[in-house]
Amino acid sequence: MTGGAAGPVRVAVVGCGAIGSLYAAHLARVPGVEVWAVDPWAKHVDAMEARGLRVTGLADFVAQVHARTDGGQSVGRVCTDPRLRQQVDRLVTEAVAVCERAGIVLTRPPLEAVDEAIAEAFEHKPSMLQDVLARRDTEIDVLNGGICAEGRRLGAPTPAAADRSSTSRPSRPRAAHSSCRRTRTVPPRAVYSR
């Protein structure tokens, strides 16, 4: 979960079957909360994205959520999806700004490298994605956390890197090593119908 004065609180609900969908739908009704429903079933994800999540029983409502498949997308698919590419571009822009403030001269424009990866490795699933899918620890805290720490030291804001560092964790508890802001997840109260 991330958020603060800079924007909405973002909550990812991983696994949106019956119970996960209840959590996602009820959380989506909380003002200032942006819910991302993640599920491997593509038809379900498409329906949630198009029509929202419908809850019936004691409560009867439709909640709008952002829905995605399990995140198992290749480099090319991430970088050619307009919404995801916007996030990639924000991350690159922040990293370049930190490099410029630190006096680091890049050998080539990073967005050129992204375009090359799309052309040469469209279906490649990076090792970090493989780690996430296998629920292993990733290097996201080192990579994005390092950008955050250096940005803070140099006075370069890094909100996208901070969001990535705190939301791209495996869904099991683990030690946090991030230099970015820390967040904690608070389970919501769900209304169940019988």
Secondary structure, DSSP 8 states (H G I E B T S, - for coil): -EEETTEEEEEEEE--SHHHHHHHHHHHTSTTEEEEEE-S-HHHHHHHHHH-EEE-SSS-EEE--EEE-SS---HHHHHHSHHHHHHHHHHHHHHHHHHHHHT---SS-HHHHHHHHHHH-TT---HHHHHHHTT---SHHHHHHHHHHHHHHHT---HHHHHHHHH-S-SS------SS--------------
